[in-house]
Amino acid sequence: QVQLVESGGGLVQAGGSLRLSCVVSGSIFSIGAMGWYRQTPGKQRELVADITSGGSTNYAESVKGRFTISRDNAKNTVYLQMNSLKPEDTAVYYCYARLNGMAYWGKGTLVTASS
């Protein structure tokens, strides 16, 4: 049974930093693309950043230069380093991964950046 478990969310002052982690466990044969999405009540879930199995990255325009996505394949983990956080970054952040050829989602972790 595959699981994605996020950690690292919390409350931070605007301008501060957080690092999110997502660890994949279970019967994993292959891991493809991984990424982070976020969602605010009443709004569509949006891509924040993703990273392919080959290491290519993609970022939302709103986070370019502030967030960095990375992965450690030996640990089955994807990270999101978030710097210079803004109040508009406040959302539930969800981990995504393509595992064994199928899409999986974590349960989400709340990030709050206060002004």
N, CA, C and O atoms as CSV, one atom per row, in Angstrom:
chain,resi,resn,atom,element,x,y,z
A,1,GLN,N,N,0.843,-1.182,0.000
A,1,GLN,CA,C,0.000,0.000,0.000
A,1,GLN,C,C,0.883,1.238,0.000
A,1,GLN,O,O,1.725,1.416,0.881
A,2,VAL,N,N,0.685,2.076,-0.980
A,2,VAL,CA,C,1.502,3.267,-1.159
A,2,VAL,C,C,1.010,4.394,-0.263
A,2,VAL,O,O,-0.193,4.609,-0.119
A,3,GLN,N,N,1.951,5.107,0.335
A,3,GLN,CA,C,1.633,6.273,1.148
A,3,GLN,C,C,2.559,7.429,0.804
A,3,GLN,O,O,3.743,7.228,0.535
A,4,LEU,N,N,2.010,8.643,0.815
A,4,LEU,CA,C,2.779,9.866,0.689
A,4,LEU,C,C,2.510,10.684,1.945
A,4,LEU,O,O,1.362,11.030,2.224
A,5,VAL,N,N,3.546,10.993,2.699
A,5,VAL,CA,C,3.397,11.701,3.960
A,5,VAL,C,C,4.188,12.995,3.916
A,5,VAL,O,O,5.415,12.982,3.813
A,6,GLU,N,N,3.467,14.129,3.995
A,6,GLU,CA,C,4.087,15.440,3.996
A,6,GLU,C,C,4.429,15.884,5.414
A,6,GLU,O,O,3.796,15.461,6.381
A,7,SER,N,N,5.428,16.732,5.520
A,7,SER,CA,C,5.779,17.346,6.790
A,7,SER,C,C,6.444,18.683,6.517
A,7,SER,O,O,6.867,18.957,5.394
A,8,GLY,N,N,6.533,19.512,7.541
A,8,GLY,CA,C,7.238,20.774,7.433
A,8,GLY,C,C,6.363,22.004,7.357
A,8,GLY,O,O,6.872,23.123,7.421
A,9,GLY,N,N,5.064,21.830,7.221
A,9,GLY,CA,C,4.177,22.978,7.190
A,9,GLY,C,C,4.072,23.622,8.558
A,9,GLY,O,O,4.478,23.043,9.565
A,10,GLY,N,N,3.524,24.821,8.583
A,10,GLY,CA,C,3.371,25.532,9.836
A,10,GLY,C,C,3.114,26.999,9.625
A,10,GLY,O,O,2.779,27.443,8.527
A,11,LEU,N,N,3.279,27.744,10.701
A,11,LEU,CA,C,3.057,29.185,10.701
A,11,LEU,C,C,4.390,29.907,10.692
A,11,LEU,O,O,5.276,29.604,11.491
A,12,VAL,N,N,4.530,30.860,9.790
A,12,VAL,CA,C,5.763,31.630,9.683
A,12,VAL,C,C,5.426,33.075,9.355
A,12,VAL,O,O,4.405,33.357,8.727
A,13,GLN,N,N,6.285,33.984,9.779
A,13,GLN,CA,C,6.113,35.391,9.439
A,13,GLN,C,C,6.440,35.623,7.970
A,13,GLN,O,O,7.294,34.943,7.401
A,14,ALA,N,N,5.758,36.584,7.365
A,14,ALA,CA,C,6.096,36.965,6.000
A,14,ALA,C,C,7.578,37.283,5.911
A,14,ALA,O,O,8.136,37.964,6.771
A,15,GLY,N,N,8.208,36.778,4.854
A,15,GLY,CA,C,9.640,36.931,4.694
A,15,GLY,C,C,10.439,35.763,5.219
A,15,GLY,O,O,11.640,35.670,4.965
A,16,GLY,N,N,9.798,34.872,5.946
A,16,GLY,CA,C,10.471,33.719,6.508
A,16,GLY,C,C,10.540,32.555,5.545
A,16,GLY,O,O,10.162,32.668,4.379
A,17,SER,N,N,11.033,31.424,6.051
A,17,SER,CA,C,11.256,30.239,5.224
A,17,SER,C,C,10.702,28.990,5.885
A,17,SER,O,O,10.608,28.901,7.110
A,18,LEU,N,N,10.339,28.033,5.055
A,18,LEU,CA,C,9.944,26.701,5.478
A,18,LEU,C,C,10.451,25.708,4.455
A,18,LEU,O,O,10.640,26.052,3.288
A,19,ARG,N,N,10.671,24.477,4.885
A,19,ARG,CA,C,10.996,23.409,3.963
A,19,ARG,C,C,10.011,22.263,4.141
A,19,ARG,O,O,9.899,21.686,5.223
A,20,LEU,N,N,9.305,21.946,3.076
A,20,LEU,CA,C,8.375,20.839,3.078
A,20,LEU,C,C,9.065,19.568,2.604
A,20,LEU,O,O,9.928,19.607,1.726
A,21,SER,N,N,8.680,18.450,3.189
A,21,SER,CA,C,9.194,17.152,2.783
A,21,SER,C,C,8.022,16.216,2.520
A,21,SER,O,O,6.971,16.326,3.151
A,22,CYS,N,N,8.211,15.310,1.597
A,22,CYS,CA,C,7.212,14.299,1.302
A,22,CYS,C,C,7.932,12.978,1.098
A,22,CYS,O,O,8.742,12.836,0.182
A,23,VAL,N,N,7.633,12.020,1.950
A,23,VAL,CA,C,8.267,10.711,1.898
A,23,VAL,C,C,7.282,9.691,1.352
A,23,VAL,O,O,6.150,9.591,1.825
A,24,VAL,N,N,7.713,8.948,0.369
A,24,VAL,CA,C,6.904,7.906,-0.244
A,24,VAL,C,C,7.303,6.556,0.338
A,24,VAL,O,O,8.489,6.251,0.465
A,25,SER,N,N,6.316,5.760,0.686
A,25,SER,CA,C,6.584,4.425,1.205
A,25,SER,C,C,5.581,3.439,0.628
A,25,SER,O,O,4.557,3.829,0.067
A,26,GLY,N,N,5.888,2.167,0.772
A,26,GLY,CA,C,5.021,1.124,0.273
A,26,GLY,C,C,5.705,0.274,-0.776
A,26,GLY,O,O,6.932,0.251,-0.880
A,27,SER,N,N,4.906,-0.413,-1.539
A,27,SER,CA,C,5.420,-1.287,-2.591
A,27,SER,C,C,5.686,-0.464,-3.843
A,27,SER,O,O,4.854,-0.383,-4.747
A,28,ILE,N,N,6.866,0.140,-3.871
A,28,ILE,CA,C,7.232,1.040,-4.959
A,28,ILE,C,C,8.164,0.330,-5.925
A,28,ILE,O,O,9.257,-0.104,-5.560
A,29,PHE,N,N,7.714,0.224,-7.151
A,29,PHE,CA,C,8.545,-0.343,-8.200
A,29,PHE,C,C,9.248,0.746,-8.995
A,29,PHE,O,O,10.413,0.606,-9.367
A,30,SER,N,N,8.524,1.833,-9.251
A,30,SER,CA,C,9.102,2.934,-10.010
A,30,SER,C,C,8.512,4.253,-9.545
A,30,SER,O,O,7.349,4.315,-9.146
A,31,ILE,N,N,9.320,5.309,-9.598
A,31,ILE,CA,C,8.891,6.651,-9.245
A,31,ILE,C,C,9.155,7.567,-10.427
A,31,ILE,O,O,10.290,7.688,-10.890
A,32,GLY,N,N,8.120,8.201,-10.903
A,32,GLY,CA,C,8.254,9.137,-12.004
A,32,GLY,C,C,8.329,10.560,-11.506
A,32,GLY,O,O,9.070,10.866,-10.571
A,33,ALA,N,N,7.556,11.432,-12.138
A,33,ALA,CA,C,7.543,12.834,-11.738
A,33,ALA,C,C,6.987,13.000,-10.324
A,33,ALA,O,O,6.140,12.223,-9.884
A,34,MET,N,N,7.470,14.015,-9.626
A,34,MET,CA,C,6.981,14.371,-8.304
A,34,MET,C,C,6.781,15.877,-8.272
A,34,MET,O,O,7.392,16.607,-9.053
A,35,GLY,N,N,5.921,16.343,-7.367
A,35,GLY,CA,C,5.690,17.772,-7.326
A,35,GLY,C,C,4.881,18.223,-6.136
A,35,GLY,O,O,4.475,17.434,-5.283
A,36,TRP,N,N,4.664,19.522,-6.114
A,36,TRP,CA,C,3.885,20.163,-5.061
A,36,TRP,C,C,2.802,21.033,-5.678
A,36,TRP,O,O,3.055,21.801,-6.606
A,37,TYR,N,N,1.604,20.902,-5.153
A,37,TYR,CA,C,0.464,21.718,-5.529
A,37,TYR,C,C,-0.071,22.395,-4.275
A,37,TYR,O,O,0.208,21.959,-3.159
A,38,ARG,N,N,-0.840,23.458,-4.463
A,38,ARG,CA,C,-1.449,24.110,-3.310
A,38,ARG,C,C,-2.878,24.509,-3.630
A,38,ARG,O,O,-3.251,24.685,-4.790
A,39,GLN,N,N,-3.673,24.648,-2.569
A,39,GLN,CA,C,-5.077,24.971,-2.742
A,39,GLN,C,C,-5.583,25.810,-1.582
A,39,GLN,O,O,-5.304,25.525,-0.418
A,40,THR,N,N,-6.330,26.845,-1.921
A,40,THR,CA,C,-7.009,27.702,-0.969
A,40,THR,C,C,-8.508,27.458,-1.112
A,40,THR,O,O,-8.976,27.230,-2.227
A,41,PRO,N,N,-9.277,27.499,-0.022
A,41,PRO,CA,C,-10.717,27.288,-0.131
A,41,PRO,C,C,-11.364,28.157,-1.199
A,41,PRO,O,O,-11.127,29.363,-1.256
A,42,GLY,N,N,-12.182,27.539,-2.045
A,42,GLY,CA,C,-12.862,28.254,-3.101
A,42,GLY,C,C,-12.061,28.445,-4.375
A,42,GLY,O,O,-12.559,29.037,-5.332
A,43,LYS,N,N,-10.834,27.957,-4.406
A,43,LYS,CA,C,-9.987,28.111,-5.579
A,43,LYS,C,C,-9.505,26.746,-6.073
A,43,LYS,O,O,-9.468,25.773,-5.319
A,44,GLN,N,N,-9.140,26.698,-7.344
A,44,GLN,CA,C,-8.625,25.476,-7.933
A,44,GLN,C,C,-7.239,25.148,-7.379
A,44,GLN,O,O,-6.453,26.037,-7.050
A,45,ARG,N,N,-6.968,23.869,-7.289
A,45,ARG,CA,C,-5.629,23.439,-6.932
A,45,ARG,C,C,-4.673,23.836,-8.057
A,45,ARG,O,O,-4.964,23.615,-9.232
A,46,GLU,N,N,-3.546,24.413,-7.695
A,46,GLU,CA,C,-2.604,24.894,-8.690
A,46,GLU,C,C,-1.221,24.293,-8.480
A,46,GLU,O,O,-0.809,24.003,-7.356
A,47,LEU,N,N,-0.527,24.118,-9.579
A,47,LEU,CA,C,0.844,23.628,-9.526
A,47,LEU,C,C,1.752,24.683,-8.926
A,47,LEU,O,O,1.704,25.848,-9.320
A,48,VAL,N,N,2.575,24.280,-7.978
A,48,VAL,CA,C,3.607,25.137,-7.419
A,48,VAL,C,C,4.942,24.833,-8.090
A,48,VAL,O,O,5.617,25.732,-8.591
A,49,ALA,N,N,5.309,23.568,-8.093
A,49,ALA,CA,C,6.554,23.136,-8.706
A,49,ALA,C,C,6.508,21.642,-8.936
A,49,ALA,O,O,5.860,20.916,-8.182
A,50,ASP,N,N,7.182,21.178,-9.961
A,50,ASP,CA,C,7.330,19.749,-10.148
A,50,ASP,C,C,8.718,19.432,-10.668
A,50,ASP,O,O,9.449,20.313,-11.119
A,51,ILE,N,N,9.063,18.164,-10.596
A,51,ILE,CA,C,10.387,17.718,-10.999
A,51,ILE,C,C,10.260,16.337,-11.607
A,51,ILE,O,O,9.626,15.453,-11.032
A,52,THR,N,N,10.856,16.156,-12.759
A,52,THR,CA,C,10.775,14.879,-13.444
A,52,THR,C,C,11.772,13.894,-12.856
A,52,THR,O,O,12.629,14.255,-12.050
A,53,SER,N,N,11.642,12.646,-13.274
A,53,SER,CA,C,12.581,11.626,-12.824
A,53,SER,C,C,14.005,11.949,-13.260
A,53,SER,O,O,14.967,11.509,-12.630
A,54,GLY,N,N,14.138,12.718,-14.339
A,54,GLY,CA,C,15.443,13.125,-14.824
A,54,GLY,C,C,15.982,14.386,-14.188
A,54,GLY,O,O,17.115,14.777,-14.468
A,55,GLY,N,N,15.193,15.040,-13.329
A,55,GLY,CA,C,15.656,16.213,-12.618
A,55,GLY,C,C,15.250,17.544,-13.211
A,55,GLY,O,O,15.633,18.587,-12.682
A,56,SER,N,N,14.490,17.545,-14.286
A,56,SER,CA,C,14.012,18.804,-14.855
A,56,SER,C,C,12.931,19.398,-13.973
A,56,SER,O,O,12.060,18.677,-13.487
A,57,THR,N,N,12.978,20.712,-13.758
A,57,THR,CA,C,12.043,21.376,-12.853
A,57,THR,C,C,11.171,22.379,-13.573
A,57,THR,O,O,11.515,22.882,-14.643
A,58,ASN,N,N,10.031,22.657,-12.959
A,58,ASN,CA,C,9.082,23.622,-13.479
A,58,ASN,C,C,8.438,24.324,-12.288
A,58,ASN,O,O,8.103,23.683,-11.292
A,59,TYR,N,N,8.263,25.647,-12.390
A,59,TYR,CA,C,7.720,26.434,-11.291
A,59,TYR,C,C,6.597,27.336,-11.761
A,59,TYR,O,O,6.596,27.812,-12.897
A,60,ALA,N,N,5.642,27.565,-10.875
A,60,ALA,CA,C,4.667,28.611,-11.115
A,60,ALA,C,C,5.373,29.960,-11.131
A,60,ALA,O,O,6.330,30.172,-10.386
A,61,GLU,N,N,4.904,30.870,-11.975
A,61,GLU,CA,C,5.532,32.183,-12.077
A,61,GLU,C,C,5.571,32.902,-10.729
A,61,GLU,O,O,6.517,33.635,-10.443
A,62,SER,N,N,4.563,32.696,-9.916
A,62,SER,CA,C,4.459,33.409,-8.655
A,62,SER,C,C,5.509,32.993,-7.627
A,62,SER,O,O,5.726,33.706,-6.647
A,63,VAL,N,N,6.165,31.845,-7.836
A,63,VAL,CA,C,7.142,31.368,-6.856
A,63,VAL,C,C,8.552,31.305,-7.407
A,63,VAL,O,O,9.482,30.986,-6.666
A,64,LYS,N,N,8.739,31.599,-8.677
A,64,LYS,CA,C,10.067,31.545,-9.271
A,64,LYS,C,C,11.022,32.471,-8.531
A,64,LYS,O,O,10.688,33.617,-8.233
A,65,GLY,N,N,12.199,31.966,-8.243
A,65,GLY,CA,C,13.196,32.738,-7.532
A,65,GLY,C,C,13.076,32.661,-6.029
A,65,GLY,O,O,13.988,33.080,-5.316
A,66,ARG,N,N,11.972,32.136,-5.530
A,66,ARG,CA,C,11.758,32.033,-4.087
A,66,ARG,C,C,11.693,30.584,-3.604
A,66,ARG,O,O,12.154,30.278,-2.504
A,67,PHE,N,N,11.126,29.693,-4.417
A,67,PHE,CA,C,10.965,28.289,-4.041
A,67,PHE,C,C,11.912,27.422,-4.857
A,67,PHE,O,O,12.233,27.748,-6.000
A,68,THR,N,N,12.357,26.322,-4.270
A,68,THR,CA,C,13.201,25.360,-4.952
A,68,THR,C,C,12.718,23.950,-4.667
A,68,THR,O,O,12.576,23.557,-3.509
A,69,ILE,N,N,12.465,23.191,-5.720
A,69,ILE,CA,C,12.065,21.802,-5.559
A,69,ILE,C,C,13.278,20.906,-5.802
A,69,ILE,O,O,14.115,21.197,-6.656
A,70,SER,N,N,13.360,19.827,-5.052
A,70,SER,CA,C,14.445,18.873,-5.218
A,70,SER,C,C,13.948,17.488,-4.818
A,70,SER,O,O,12.886,17.348,-4.211
A,71,ARG,N,N,14.720,16.477,-5.162
A,71,ARG,CA,C,14.336,15.120,-4.786
A,71,ARG,C,C,15.568,14.309,-4.433
A,71,ARG,O,O,16.664,14.555,-4.936
A,72,ASP,N,N,15.365,13.349,-3.565
A,72,ASP,CA,C,16.402,12.416,-3.167
A,72,ASP,C,C,15.849,11.030,-3.448
A,72,ASP,O,O,15.083,10.485,-2.653
A,73,ASN,N,N,16.235,10.472,-4.566
A,73,ASN,CA,C,15.670,9.191,-4.981
A,73,ASN,C,C,16.048,8.048,-4.037
A,73,ASN,O,O,15.287,7.092,-3.887
A,74,ALA,N,N,17.207,8.140,-3.409
A,74,ALA,CA,C,17.619,7.111,-2.467
A,74,ALA,C,C,16.721,7.068,-1.240
A,74,ALA,O,O,16.590,6.027,-0.596
A,75,LYS,N,N,16.098,8.207,-0.916
A,75,LYS,CA,C,15.213,8.301,0.243
A,75,LYS,C,C,13.747,8.351,-0.141
A,75,LYS,O,O,12.885,8.487,0.727
A,76,ASN,N,N,13.451,8.243,-1.429
A,76,ASN,CA,C,12.071,8.329,-1.918
A,76,ASN,C,C,11.384,9.582,-1.392
A,76,ASN,O,O,10.255,9.526,-0.904
A,77,THR,N,N,12.075,10.704,-1.494
A,77,THR,CA,C,11.606,11.944,-0.892
A,77,THR,C,C,11.710,13.106,-1.873
A,77,THR,O,O,12.672,13.206,-2.634
A,78,VAL,N,N,10.708,13.981,-1.846
A,78,VAL,CA,C,10.742,15.227,-2.589
A,78,VAL,C,C,10.620,16.375,-1.595
A,78,VAL,O,O,9.893,16.277,-0.606
A,79,TYR,N,N,11.334,17.461,-1.863
A,79,TYR,CA,C,11.372,18.606,-0.966
A,79,TYR,C,C,10.904,19.864,-1.681
A,79,TYR,O,O,10.971,19.962,-2.907
A,80,LEU,N,N,10.434,20.815,-0.898
A,80,LEU,CA,C,10.143,22.143,-1.409
A,80,LEU,C,C,10.686,23.158,-0.412
A,80,LEU,O,O,10.131,23.339,0.671
A,81,GLN,N,N,11.774,23.816,-0.789
A,81,GLN,CA,C,12.335,24.883,0.021
A,81,GLN,C,C,11.630,26.177,-0.344
A,81,GLN,O,O,11.647,26.590,-1.504
A,82,MET,N,N,11.015,26.817,0.633
A,82,MET,CA,C,10.234,28.026,0.410
A,82,MET,C,C,10.872,29.176,1.172
A,82,MET,O,O,10.913,29.169,2.402
A,83,ASN,N,N,11.367,30.155,0.440
A,83,ASN,CA,C,11.982,31.336,1.024
A,83,ASN,C,C,11.159,32.570,0.698
A,83,ASN,O,O,10.335,32.561,-0.216
A,84,SER,N,N,11.393,33.628,1.456
A,84,SER,CA,C,10.706,34.905,1.243
A,84,SER,C,C,9.200,34.713,1.129
A,84,SER,O,O,8.567,35.220,0.202
A,85,LEU,N,N,8.639,33.985,2.067
A,85,LEU,CA,C,7.218,33.664,2.019
A,85,LEU,C,C,6.362,34.918,2.123
A,85,LEU,O,O,6.681,35.856,2.855
A,86,LYS,N,N,5.274,34.909,1.377
A,86,LYS,CA,C,4.322,36.006,1.343
A,86,LYS,C,C,2.972,35.531,1.856
A,86,LYS,O,O,2.680,34.336,1.803
A,87,PRO,N,N,2.144,36.443,2.350
A,87,PRO,CA,C,0.805,36.032,2.801
A,87,PRO,C,C,0.022,35.284,1.730
A,87,PRO,O,O,-0.746,34.378,2.054
A,88,GLU,N,N,0.200,35.639,0.474
A,88,GLU,CA,C,-0.519,34.970,-0.598
A,88,GLU,C,C,-0.043,33.544,-0.857
A,88,GLU,O,O,-0.667,32.818,-1.631
A,89,ASP,N,N,1.053,33.134,-0.219
A,89,ASP,CA,C,1.494,31.744,-0.297
A,89,ASP,C,C,0.711,30.841,0.648
A,89,ASP,O,O,0.830,29.618,0.570
A,90,THR,N,N,-0.077,31.418,1.526
A,90,THR,CA,C,-0.849,30.645,2.487
A,90,THR,C,C,-1.810,29.713,1.763
A,90,THR,O,O,-2.618,30.154,0.945
A,91,ALA,N,N,-1.720,28.424,2.068
A,91,ALA,CA,C,-2.539,27.411,1.407
A,91,ALA,C,C,-2.236,26.057,2.023
A,91,ALA,O,O,-1.308,25.909,2.817
A,92,VAL,N,N,-3.036,25.076,1.641
A,92,VAL,CA,C,-2.698,23.688,1.924
A,92,VAL,C,C,-1.849,23.190,0.772
A,92,VAL,O,O,-2.246,23.291,-0.389
A,93,TYR,N,N,-0.698,22.661,1.085
A,93,TYR,CA,C,0.238,22.174,0.078
A,93,TYR,C,C,0.156,20.650,0.008
A,93,TYR,O,O,0.235,19.960,1.024
A,94,TYR,N,N,-0.003,20.144,-1.210
A,94,TYR,CA,C,-0.159,18.719,-1.443
A,94,TYR,C,C,1.013,18.158,-2.220
A,94,TYR,O,O,1.459,18.745,-3.206
A,95,CYS,N,N,1.497,17.037,-1.778
A,95,CYS,CA,C,2.549,16.320,-2.479
A,95,CYS,C,C,1.927,15.430,-3.543
A,95,CYS,O,O,0.885,14.812,-3.323
A,96,TYR,N,N,2.567,15.375,-4.683
A,96,TYR,CA,C,2.136,14.532,-5.801
A,96,TYR,C,C,3.296,13.653,-6.240
A,96,TYR,O,O,4.452,14.077,-6.228
A,97,ALA,N,N,2.978,12.438,-6.624
A,97,ALA,CA,C,4.001,11.572,-7.191
A,97,ALA,C,C,3.359,10.555,-8.113
A,97,ALA,O,O,2.261,10.061,-7.857
A,98,ARG,N,N,4.063,10.253,-9.187
A,98,ARG,CA,C,3.645,9.178,-10.069
A,98,ARG,C,C,4.422,7.938,-9.658
A,98,ARG,O,O,5.646,7.882,-9.783
A,99,LEU,N,N,3.694,6.948,-9.168
A,99,LEU,CA,C,4.272,5.734,-8.618
A,99,LEU,C,C,3.691,4.525,-9.319
A,99,LEU,O,O,2.476,4.394,-9.463
A,100,ASN,N,N,4.570,3.652,-9.749
A,100,ASN,CA,C,4.130,2.445,-10.455
A,100,ASN,C,C,3.204,2.783,-11.619
A,100,ASN,O,O,2.294,2.021,-11.943
A,101,GLY,N,N,3.446,3.930,-12.242
A,101,GLY,CA,C,2.664,4.356,-13.383
A,101,GLY,C,C,1.335,5.009,-13.057
A,101,GLY,O,O,0.551,5.282,-13.966
A,102,MET,N,N,1.055,5.273,-11.768
A,102,MET,CA,C,-0.206,5.864,-11.354
A,102,MET,C,C,0.031,7.111,-10.510
A,102,MET,O,O,1.068,7.240,-9.860
A,103,ALA,N,N,-0.939,8.032,-10.523
A,103,ALA,CA,C,-0.834,9.274,-9.767
A,103,ALA,C,C,-1.310,9.095,-8.333
A,103,ALA,O,O,-2.363,8.505,-8.088
A,104,TYR,N,N,-0.529,9.607,-7.387
A,104,TYR,CA,C,-0.869,9.557,-5.970
A,104,TYR,C,C,-0.720,10.934,-5.353
A,104,TYR,O,O,0.088,11.749,-5.797
A,105,TRP,N,N,-1.521,11.179,-4.316
A,105,TRP,CA,C,-1.523,12.453,-3.609
A,105,TRP,C,C,-1.370,12.245,-2.116
A,105,TRP,O,O,-1.887,11.276,-1.559
A,106,GLY,N,N,-0.654,13.160,-1.466
A,106,GLY,CA,C,-0.626,13.195,-0.027
A,106,GLY,C,C,-1.873,13.861,0.515
A,106,GLY,O,O,-2.704,14.353,-0.249
A,107,LYS,N,N,-2.006,13.878,1.830
A,107,LYS,CA,C,-3.181,14.468,2.460
A,107,LYS,C,C,-3.083,15.971,2.645
A,107,LYS,O,O,-4.084,16.617,2.954
A,108,GLY,N,N,-1.913,16.535,2.466
A,108,GLY,CA,C,-1.723,17.973,2.532
A,108,GLY,C,C,-1.156,18.438,3.858
A,108,GLY,O,O,-1.351,17.805,4.896
A,109,THR,N,N,-0.452,19.553,3.803
A,109,THR,CA,C,0.072,20.199,4.994
A,109,THR,C,C,-0.160,21.704,4.868
A,109,THR,O,O,0.075,22.286,3.809
A,110,LEU,N,N,-0.615,22.322,5.940
A,110,LEU,CA,C,-0.993,23.732,5.905
A,110,LEU,C,C,0.222,24.627,6.105
A,110,LEU,O,O,1.005,24.444,7.037
A,111,VAL,N,N,0.362,25.595,5.213
A,111,VAL,CA,C,1.386,26.628,5.312
A,111,VAL,C,C,0.683,27.964,5.480
A,111,VAL,O,O,-0.172,28.333,4.675
A,112,THR,N,N,1.048,28.685,6.530
A,112,THR,CA,C,0.473,30.000,6.785
A,112,THR,C,C,1.591,31.016,6.933
A,112,THR,O,O,2.445,30.889,7.810
A,113,ALA,N,N,1.580,32.014,6.079
A,113,ALA,CA,C,2.540,33.110,6.142
A,113,ALA,C,C,1.790,34.362,6.565
A,113,ALA,O,O,0.972,34.885,5.809
A,114,SER,N,N,2.062,34.836,7.753
A,114,SER,CA,C,1.334,35.966,8.311
A,114,SER,C,C,2.039,37.279,8.006
A,114,SER,O,O,3.263,37.330,7.888
A,115,SER,N,N,1.254,38.330,7.882
A,115,SER,CA,C,1.803,39.652,7.604
A,115,SER,C,C,2.236,40.335,8.888
A,115,SER,O,O,2.726,41.464,8.852
